[in-house]
Amino acid sequence: MIDTRLKVFRSVATLLSFTKAANELFISQPAISKHIQELEKEYGVQLFDRIGNRIQLTRAGQLMLDHACKIIDAYQNLDFDMKKLTEKSGGELRIGASTTISQYVLPELIAEFRKLYPDIRLTLLSGNSHEIEDALAAGRIDLGMVEGIKRQPTFKYTPFMKDELVAFVHCSNPLAQQDEISLNLLRQTPIVLRELGSGTLDVIQKALQENGIALSDLNIEMNLGTTEGIKHFVEHSLSMGIISIRAIYRSIYEQVFKVLEIENLKMEREFLFVEKRGETAKLQQTFKRFITKDYNV
């Protein structure tokens, strides 16, 4: 029922790229251009300024984006309520999740969610916590799921699951002969961590600061952008890594990695829903209730 042109416009306007919008919507770039041209012709305005290979919203384009987001949200609620009359739930929900959550928490949960709500179309964007919050602010996602400790005042944060970060080494590493290491040994050990902007690094930095240690005090060998990258690096080196325990459950059981306790250092955190402040769409409420059904906050 909703005008496809508005969905196309919203995608182009938030990504500021015809090519990226075509990839996101799985339609051709000429089709994207055609929809935008039709909107510009209908209202007699230019929606984008084209500067070389880049585009930016005009004043008319920003106004249309504001209305398009409201219209699409309203349609999603209409679609949800009408299908609920026939005991169905439908619509489209765009989720963004930080790396640990998207890789190690959501796949199984989304599979279960899809069995209960087969008419709800889900898309999942993965990135670090900072990137997910940027995507939410830009309107590219409806609901974020992050793992950091930093808070943006324009967003609302709701815990949904607890997690713990652990230090680990490959079982061939001499350190694997120990169960616990001191803070002094931690400073000396080559270590690989997540990149700046990741929620994982935020939690590590805060735990270290509580023990009078700065990141610069560590022997950081490398910062990597994915948890899997850290696992592979540690597997083929004498370095230590710090990641979510959820990412290495199986590898511990298979005796590939050994978890090491660090003296007086606890790195616990909560995974969080992050939303724009204001009314929460009904699709988001349904998804959040499903995820939190076994977790008391």
C-alpha positions as CSV (number, residue, x, y, z in Angstrom):
1,M,0.0,0.0,0.0
2,I,2.8,2.4,0.8
3,D,4.3,4.4,-2.0
4,T,7.5,2.6,-3.0
5,R,9.0,5.9,-4.0
6,L,9.0,7.0,-0.4
7,K,10.9,3.9,0.7
8,V,13.4,4.4,-2.1
9,F,13.8,8.1,-1.3
10,R,14.3,7.4,2.4
11,S,17.0,4.9,1.6
12,V,18.9,7.3,-0.8
13,A,18.4,10.2,1.6
14,T,19.9,8.3,4.6
15,L,22.7,6.6,2.7
16,L,23.3,9.6,0.4
17,S,24.1,7.2,-2.3
18,F,22.1,5.8,-5.2
19,T,24.4,2.8,-5.4
20,K,24.1,1.9,-1.7
21,A,20.3,2.4,-1.8
22,A,20.1,0.0,-4.8
23,N,22.1,-2.6,-2.9
24,E,20.0,-2.1,0.3
25,L,16.7,-2.4,-1.5
26,F,17.8,-5.1,-4.0
27,I,16.7,-3.1,-7.1
28,S,18.6,-1.6,-10.0
29,Q,20.2,1.8,-9.8
30,P,18.2,3.0,-12.9
31,A,15.0,2.1,-11.0
32,I,16.2,4.1,-8.0
33,S,16.9,7.1,-10.2
34,K,13.5,6.7,-11.9
35,H,11.6,6.8,-8.5
36,I,13.5,9.9,-7.4
37,Q,12.9,11.7,-10.7
38,E,9.1,10.9,-10.4
39,L,9.0,12.5,-6.9
40,E,10.9,15.6,-8.1
41,K,8.6,15.9,-11.1
42,E,5.4,15.4,-9.0
43,Y,6.3,18.2,-6.5
44,G,8.3,20.4,-8.9
45,V,11.4,20.5,-6.6
46,Q,14.9,19.2,-6.6
47,L,15.5,16.7,-3.7
48,F,19.2,16.3,-4.0
49,D,22.1,18.5,-5.0
50,R,24.6,16.6,-7.1
51,I,28.2,17.6,-6.4
52,G,30.6,15.5,-8.5
53,N,30.1,11.9,-7.4
54,R,28.4,13.0,-4.2
55,I,24.8,14.0,-3.3
56,Q,23.3,15.9,-0.5
57,L,19.8,16.8,0.5
58,T,18.3,20.1,-0.6
59,R,16.0,22.0,1.8
60,A,13.0,20.3,0.0
61,G,14.7,17.0,0.3
62,Q,15.1,17.4,4.1
63,L,11.5,18.3,4.4
64,M,10.4,15.3,2.4
65,L,12.7,13.0,4.5
66,D,11.0,14.2,7.7
67,H,7.6,13.5,6.3
68,A,8.6,10.2,4.6
69,C,9.9,8.8,7.9
70,K,6.7,9.7,9.7
71,I,4.5,8.2,6.9
72,I,6.5,5.0,6.7
73,D,6.4,4.6,10.5
74,A,2.6,5.2,10.5
75,Y,2.1,2.6,7.7
76,Q,4.1,0.1,9.7
77,N,1.8,0.6,12.7
78,L,-1.3,0.3,10.4
79,D,0.1,-2.8,8.8
80,F,0.8,-4.4,12.2
81,D,-2.7,-3.5,13.6
82,M,-4.7,-4.7,10.6
83,K,-2.8,-8.0,10.4
84,K,-3.3,-8.4,14.2
85,L,-7.1,-8.6,13.5
86,T,-6.5,-11.8,11.7
87,E,-4.0,-13.0,14.3
88,K,-1.0,-12.2,12.1
89,S,1.8,-9.7,12.7
90,G,3.4,-8.1,9.7
91,G,5.6,-5.2,8.5
92,E,9.3,-4.4,8.1
93,L,11.7,-3.9,11.0
94,R,15.3,-2.7,10.4
95,I,17.6,-3.7,13.2
96,G,21.2,-2.7,13.8
97,A,23.4,-4.7,16.1
98,S,27.0,-4.4,17.3
99,T,29.3,-7.1,16.2
100,T,29.2,-9.4,19.2
101,I,25.4,-9.3,19.4
102,S,24.9,-9.8,15.6
103,Q,27.3,-12.7,15.5
104,Y,26.8,-14.6,18.8
105,V,23.4,-13.6,20.2
106,L,20.9,-12.8,17.4
107,P,21.1,-15.6,14.8
108,E,19.4,-18.2,17.0
109,L,16.9,-15.6,18.4
110,I,16.0,-14.3,15.0
111,A,15.4,-17.8,13.7
112,E,13.0,-18.4,16.6
113,F,11.3,-15.0,16.1
114,R,10.8,-15.7,12.4
115,K,8.9,-18.9,13.3
116,L,6.5,-17.0,15.5
117,Y,6.2,-14.0,13.1
118,P,6.8,-15.1,9.6
119,D,5.1,-12.0,8.1
120,I,7.5,-9.6,9.7
121,R,10.4,-8.8,7.4
122,L,13.7,-8.3,9.3
123,T,16.9,-6.7,8.0
124,L,20.0,-6.7,10.1
125,L,22.9,-4.1,9.9
126,S,26.1,-5.0,11.7
127,G,28.8,-2.7,12.9
128,N,30.5,-1.5,16.1
129,S,28.4,0.3,18.7
130,H,29.3,3.8,17.5
131,E,28.4,2.9,13.9
132,I,25.0,1.5,15.0
133,E,24.2,4.6,16.9
134,D,25.1,6.7,13.8
135,A,22.8,4.5,11.7
136,L,20.0,5.1,14.2
137,A,20.5,8.8,14.2
138,A,20.5,8.9,10.4
139,G,17.3,6.9,10.2
140,R,18.8,3.9,8.5
141,I,17.6,1.5,11.2
142,D,14.5,1.4,13.5
143,L,16.1,-0.2,16.5
144,G,19.7,-0.6,17.7
145,M,21.3,-3.2,19.9
146,V,24.7,-2.2,21.4
147,E,27.2,-3.3,24.0
148,G,29.0,-0.2,25.1
149,I,28.8,1.9,28.3
150,K,28.6,5.4,26.6
151,R,25.2,7.0,26.4
152,Q,23.9,9.6,23.9
153,P,21.3,12.0,25.5
154,T,19.1,11.9,22.4
155,F,18.6,8.1,22.7
156,K,16.8,5.8,25.1
157,Y,18.7,2.7,26.3
158,T,17.1,-0.5,27.7
159,P,19.1,-3.5,29.0
160,F,18.1,-6.9,27.6
161,M,21.0,-9.3,28.4
162,K,24.1,-9.6,30.6
163,D,27.5,-10.5,29.3
164,E,31.1,-10.9,30.5
165,L,34.4,-10.1,28.8
166,V,37.2,-12.6,29.3
167,A,40.9,-12.7,28.6
168,F,42.0,-15.8,26.6
169,V,45.0,-17.3,25.0
170,H,45.6,-20.3,22.7
171,C,46.2,-23.5,24.6
172,S,49.7,-23.8,23.2
173,N,50.6,-20.4,24.7
174,P,52.8,-20.8,27.9
175,L,50.4,-18.6,29.7
176,A,47.8,-21.3,29.3
177,Q,49.5,-23.2,32.1
178,Q,48.2,-20.6,34.5
179,D,44.6,-20.0,35.7
180,E,45.1,-16.3,36.8
181,I,47.6,-13.6,35.9
182,S,48.5,-10.4,37.8
183,L,47.9,-6.9,36.6
184,N,51.7,-6.5,36.2
185,L,51.8,-9.5,33.9
186,L,48.8,-8.1,32.0
187,R,50.8,-4.9,31.2
188,Q,53.7,-7.0,29.7
189,T,51.7,-9.5,27.7
190,P,51.1,-8.8,24.0
191,I,47.4,-8.2,23.6
192,V,45.0,-7.7,20.7
193,L,41.8,-5.7,21.3
194,R,38.8,-4.4,19.4
195,E,39.0,-1.0,17.6
196,L,38.1,2.4,18.9
197,G,34.4,3.0,18.8
198,S,33.5,-0.6,19.8
199,G,31.5,-1.2,22.9
200,T,33.9,-4.0,23.9
201,L,36.8,-1.6,24.1
202,D,34.8,0.9,26.1
203,V,34.1,-1.8,28.8
204,I,37.7,-2.9,28.9
205,Q,38.9,0.7,29.2
206,K,36.5,1.4,32.1
207,A,37.5,-1.8,34.0
208,L,41.2,-0.9,33.6
209,Q,40.7,2.7,34.7
210,E,39.1,1.4,37.9
211,N,42.4,-0.4,38.6
212,G,44.6,2.6,37.8
213,I,45.6,1.3,34.3
214,A,45.3,3.2,31.0
215,L,45.1,1.5,27.6
216,S,48.4,3.1,26.8
217,D,49.9,1.1,29.7
218,L,49.2,-2.2,27.9
219,N,51.4,-3.9,25.3
220,I,48.8,-3.6,22.5
221,E,50.0,-5.5,19.5
222,M,47.0,-4.8,17.3
223,N,43.4,-3.5,17.2
224,L,41.1,-5.5,15.0
225,G,37.6,-4.7,13.8
226,T,35.9,-8.0,14.5
227,T,35.8,-10.6,17.3
228,E,36.5,-13.4,14.8
229,G,39.6,-11.5,13.7
230,I,40.8,-11.4,17.3
231,K,40.1,-15.2,17.7
232,H,42.1,-16.1,14.6
233,F,45.0,-13.8,15.6
234,V,45.2,-15.3,19.0
235,E,45.0,-18.8,17.6
236,H,48.1,-18.2,15.5
237,S,50.2,-16.1,17.9
238,L,51.4,-15.8,21.5
239,S,49.1,-12.8,22.1
240,M,46.2,-12.6,24.5
241,G,42.7,-11.4,23.5
242,I,39.8,-10.0,25.4
243,I,36.3,-10.7,24.0
244,S,32.9,-11.8,25.0
245,I,32.7,-15.2,26.7
246,R,29.8,-16.0,24.3
247,A,32.3,-15.9,21.4
248,I,34.5,-18.7,22.6
249,Y,32.2,-21.1,24.5
250,R,32.7,-23.8,21.9
251,S,36.5,-23.2,21.5
252,I,37.0,-23.6,25.2
253,Y,35.1,-26.9,25.2
254,E,37.2,-28.0,22.3
255,Q,40.4,-27.0,24.1
256,V,41.5,-24.5,21.5
257,F,41.5,-21.5,23.9
258,K,42.1,-21.1,27.6
259,V,40.4,-18.4,29.7
260,L,42.6,-16.6,32.1
261,E,41.4,-14.7,35.2
262,I,43.0,-11.3,35.8
263,E,43.7,-10.3,39.3
264,N,41.0,-7.9,40.6
265,L,39.7,-7.2,37.1
266,K,36.0,-7.9,36.3
267,M,34.7,-6.9,32.9
268,E,30.9,-7.3,33.0
269,R,28.4,-5.4,31.0
270,E,24.8,-5.4,29.7
271,F,23.6,-5.5,26.1
272,L,21.3,-2.7,25.4
273,F,18.4,-1.8,23.1
274,V,18.9,1.8,21.8
275,E,16.1,3.8,20.3
276,K,15.3,7.4,19.5
277,R,13.4,9.0,22.3
278,G,9.6,9.2,21.8
279,E,7.0,6.7,20.8
280,T,8.2,3.2,20.1
281,A,6.7,1.6,17.0
282,K,4.6,-1.5,17.6
283,L,6.9,-3.7,15.6
284,Q,9.8,-2.7,17.8
285,Q,7.8,-3.4,20.9
286,T,7.0,-6.9,19.6
287,F,10.6,-7.6,18.9
288,K,11.8,-6.2,22.2
289,R,9.3,-8.3,24.2
290,F,10.4,-11.4,22.4
291,I,14.1,-10.8,23.1
292,T,13.5,-9.9,26.7
293,K,11.0,-12.7,27.6
294,D,13.5,-14.7,29.5
295,Y,15.5,-11.7,31.0
296,N,14.3,-9.6,33.9
297,V,15.8,-6.1,33.8
